[in-house]
Structures are given as C-alpha cells and as structure tokens.
Amino acid sequence: MSFSQLLQQARMKFGRNPMEVLRADQSTGEAPMDLFLAEAHTADYLALSAGSDSDRGLLTGTMGGGSLMVCGGLSLVMLLGSKWYALSLLLALGIPMFLIPFAWETLRPLPLPVLFNRRTREVYFEQGDVLYHSPWDDIRAIAGEFMMVGPQMGGMRCASLEILMHRFEHPQEQILVSLGLPMGKTLSLQKSLWEYIRAYMNNGPWFDKDGQHSESDAYVKSQLSVRIKRIDWHKYTLEKIRKDKAENQGKNYLSGLDAAMLVGELFFYPMNWVHEFTNSVAKRRARKGWPEVVAERLRPDGPTTRLIDLELQNTA
C-alpha cells in the first residue's frame, strides 16, 4: 500500500477534523515536548514507549510489597518472641508471594519501544517478531484529531500521531505505527511531540526549548523530570508542605489532606518500590529482545549502515 493510499484512508478516518502530514525537514512551529513517552534519551538513540507498559509490576507490587509489609512486621514480632517456627512459616508464605508474580511479570514479553537512532538516522519498531523500519530523512507522519464519545465520559477530543514504516526485507508491506496513545491529546500536543523527535534527530542529542542544538542537556532533563515516579510521590508532598510552611510563616500550614497524603504515600512506599523495580527489570529484559541487526546498531561502536541499505544490497 502506497503512502497516498494510506493518506486517503486517514482523510476518511478524520473526516472534517484537522489533519496534517508531518515531515522530518519541516517544522510545525510548536515547542518540543516528550509527552511522558521517552523511556531512554541518550546520545545515540531515543526510545519512545509503544504500549501501555506502566502497569507491568503492579501485581508484584501489590502482592510482593503487601507481603513485605505484613510479613516483615510480623517477622519482627516473631524474632522478638523467639518464635522461630512461626517465622519460618511467614517466610514460606511471603517469599512465594513476591517471586511468583515477579517471575510472571518479568518473563512475559513486553512491547518494545519505537527507536530513533541518530547514528544511522533511521527508526525501528518490532511487532509480533516482525521488524519494521524507516529512514529518518524520508519519514512521513500523519497527525489528526478525532472525537471519542462514550456514555460515561461524554465527548473527548483526541489526537493521534502515526509514522509510516515498512517491514524489513519486505518493503511492500507498510504500516502506520502510533506514537503513544491518542486519548486526551490535541493536534498541537502531537505536533510538539513531533518537534521533540525532530529536534533530537536533526539538532540533538541535546537541544533548547526552541529545538535548537545545545551543548547543555538542561532542557531535555527538565522535560524528562516532569514524569514523577511512584517512589517519589512523598518527596513532592513534603516539598509542598515546606512551601506552605514558608508562606504561612510556620503557622497552621499543615492541612489534613496533605497529612493524609503523606501518611498514605509512606505506607504504600514498599508496594510502589517493588512495582517500579519489577517494571525496570521487565523493560531491561525487553531491550535485549531486539534482532541482532538492530542491537548492533544501538552500540556506540556499531555499524552505521541503514537497514534500507542492506535491503538494496540484497536486491542488487
């Protein structure tokens, strides 16, 4: 299927709603934003999450973190009372409650991210063990808005951003790969994501708020730091309490809501820590699942030939 055919399908999909074709060498005029999708932003490649993988580790966090709190507290009581038999039973119960869900969540396949390789100037994506790619300089994307209507949420405006890629060694098989979920986004936000990618590939790896090359990674770090980890929730609550204390000169600064949030965040900290740890292990395992032809190009000293160059060599 040609790009013109895909474009015609997109026009039918979006109807009269706004839609634009985006290119690598054309600015949209928006400020670059990563929209919480960047899994990794390095000097050599940018990885954008391709699926809903934030829930991976939730089961282990709930069961493992919960057993850690309950069994840990009871084990301390058993130790103080020298009840070794009861302690062994607690360990026999608590350890499997962590190990079983941990193994299940880390060993199950996790969707690989969409990779933008600056060294080879191309994009990679894998779906169902099928590798897709596209040269960056010739890439085209389709961004458009649409309305989702439901009985509970009413009408919600959404916007998608999709890039055209083709299957490795089968250039006639083309697909549109979505960059992130469209819910709650606008066309302007999706164009800002495109500008973040453009700034990285064309001017990066570090750039300023206008997308221009910078020797400092300050702006990129400010973008990535917006995503708050679960294990850091209490830090932001403490910071808010400190600010309220300074503004009220130390008088009546602690609200009941802030106190309840802080206690709850500290109480659930073990669960959140286990959740984050399991999620990071699952993602590290997933990154090892790239085909060798991609994995070697992600190394700083790897080949710089593009996959499309290999295809041309094989057909010559």
N, C-alpha and C positions, 0 to 999 in steps of 0.2 A: 504494500500500500504506500503510495507516494505522500509527500507532505501536503500537497494540495488537496488530496482526498481526506486526510486527517483534519486539515483545516476546515474543509466543508462540513465534516461531522461535528467539529467544535462549534461552528456557527449555528448549526441546528440545535446543539445542546444548550447553548447560552441564549439563543433567540435574540431578543432585542436588548438583552443585558450587555453591559460593557465587556469587551473582549479585546485583547491586544496580542500581537506576535512580538516576542522579545528576542533580541539577538545579542551575541557576545560583544559586538563592537558598537552597540548603540545604547546610550544612557537613557534611563527612564525619567531622570530628574528627581528621583526620590533619594532620601538618605539611606545608607546601608544599615540593615538590621538583620540579625540572625534568627529572630523569632523563636528562640529557645530550641533550635533544631541541631545546632552544632555539637556533635559528640567529640570531635577532635579538630583542632585548628593548629596545624604545625607548619613548619617552613616548607614542607614538601607536599602535603595533601590536606584537604578539608573533607571531613566526613559529616554528612547530614543524616539524621535518623530517618529511616524509611518506613517505620511502622510504630505501632503503639507498644513500645518495649519498657515503658516506665513502670508497669505493673509487675514485671518479672522480678521476683524476690518478695512479693507481697505475702505469699503463702508461707515462705520460710520465715519472714519477719514476724508474722502473726503467731505461728506455731513455735518456731525456734526462739524468738525473742520473748514470747509469753512464757515458755517453759524455763527460759533463763531467769526470768524474774521470780516465778513461782518456786521452781526447784532450787534456785540459788538461795532464796530466802529461807526455805525450809531446810536446806542442807546446812546452813549456818546454825540453825536451831539444833539440828541433829548432832552437829560437831560439838556444840557446847554441852549437849547432854550425853555425849559419847555413845550415841545410838547408831553404831556402825551398820547394823543390818538394815535399818530404815534408810540410811544414807545410800547404801548400795542399790536399794530399790528405786530411790529417787533418780539416781544416775542412770539406771537401766531404763527408766521411763523418759527422762529428759533428753538424753543424747540421741535416741532414735527420732524424737520429735523435731530435732534440728537436722540430722543427717539425711533422713528420708526425703523431706521436701527440698532440701538443699541440692541433693543429687538429681532429683527430678527437674528442678528449675534450671540448673546449670548445664545439664546434659542434653536437654531438649534444644533443638535448633532455634536460633534467634535470627530474625530478619537482619541481613547485612545492610549497612548504611549505603547511601549514594556517595561515591567517592569522586572528588575533583582533584586530579593530580596535576600540580603545577609543573613538575619536571617534564612530563610527557605531553602536557596540555591536552588532556582528554578526561572523559568521565566514565566511570564504571558502575554497573548495577547488576546484581545477580538475583534471579527469581526461580525457585524450583530447580536449582543446579544448572540453570541456563544463564550464561553470561551475556550481558548487553553492554554496549559501549558507544561512545560518540566522540569525535574530535571536538575540542572546545571551540576552536576558531570558526567552525561551520555549524555550531549548535543553534537550534531554534527552540523556543519555548512558547507555550500558549498559556496566557493568564486571562481568567474571566470570572465574572461574578454570576451568582445564581441565588435563588431563594429556596430555603428549605422550610416546609410548613408541616407542623405536627400538632396533634390535639393538646399536648401538654405545654409545648414551648411556643406555640403560635408560629409566627413567621420569623425566620432568622436569616439574615443575609450572609452568604458565604462566598469565598473566592478560592479557586484552585490555581496551582502553578504546575504545569507539566512540561517535561522536556522530551524531545524526540530522540530515541536511541534505536540501534539495530542489533540483532543477535550476532555474536562473534562467529565469523566464517559463514554466516547466512545473512548477508546484507539485505536480502529481500524481505526478511521478517523484521518488521518495525513495530515498536510500541511507544506509547506515551507514559512516562514514569512520573508519578506525582511526587512533588517535593513537600512532604508534610501533609497533615490533614487540613481540609478546607474550612472546617467549621469555625465560625466566629471571626474569620478573616475578611478583609476587604481587598479590593484590587490594589489599592495604594500600599497595603502591607505586603502583599505578594510581590509587588514591584520593588519594595525595599529589600526583601529577601534576595531578589534577583540582583540588586545592586551590591549586596554583600558578597554574593558569589562572584560578580564581575570584578569588584574591587580586589578580591583575593586572587583571582586568576590573572587579571590584567595588570594590577598595580601592587600586589601583595608581596610577601605574605602579610605584612603589617601596613595599615592604612589609617587615615584620619576620618573624621566624621563626614567628610565630603567624598570619601572613597579614593582620595589621592594617596600616593605612596608615602610612607612614613618610616623612619628608622626606629621609631618607638612603637611598642605593642600596647600602649596605654589604652587607645580607643577599643581595640579588639578585646582586651581584658575587661574593660568596662561593660562591653556587650555580653561577654560570657559570664560575668559575675552576677548578672541580673537573675539568672536561674538559681533559686535557693534550694539547697539540699535539705532533705528532711532532718538530717542530724544537726543542721544549723538553725533550725526554727527558733530554738530558745535564745540564741545569740541576738536575733533581731528583736525578740520581745524584751530582752534585757536592755538593748540599746534604746528602745522606745521608752522604757521605764526611766532610764538615765536622763533622757532628753526631757521627759515630763518633770522629773525632779529638778532639773536645772531651771526650766521655765517657771515652775511654781516655787522656786527658792526653798525646796525641801519640805514644803507643807502640802499635805493632802494630795500627793502626787500619784499614789498607788491606787488604781481603780480595781474594783472587784473582778472585772473582765480580764485585765492584764494579769492579775494574780492567778486566776483560774487557768488562763492560757499557759502561763509559765509552769505551774504545777503539772498540768496535763502534758506539756511538751517534755518535761523531765521524766515523767512517769513512763511515757511511751518511747523514750530515747533508746532503750535496748532493742525494741522492735524495729525502730527506724534504722538503727545502725546495722542490724542483721539484714534488713531489706536492701539498704544501699550496698552492703558488702556482697550480697548474693547477686545483685544486679550488675555490679562491676565485674565479678568473676564470669558471669554469663556473657557479657559483652567482650571480654578478653578472649574467651573461647571462640566466640563467633568470628572475631577478626582473623583467627587462624584458618577460617574456612574458605578464604579466597583461593581461587585457582592459582597455580604457580605462575602463570603468565601475568597475573595481576600482582601477586605478592612480591615478585622480584622487582617490579616497577615501583613499589612503595618504599623500597630500601633506598637510602641516600646515595648508595653507590651502584644502584641497579641500572639496567638498560634504559635508554631514553627513547627508543623506538616506540611508535604508537602501534596499537593493535590494528589499526586500519592499514599501516604499512606492512604488517605481517600478512594481512589478507591479500594485499596487492602482490606481494612476493609469491604467495602460494598460487595465485591465479595467473601469474606471468608465464 
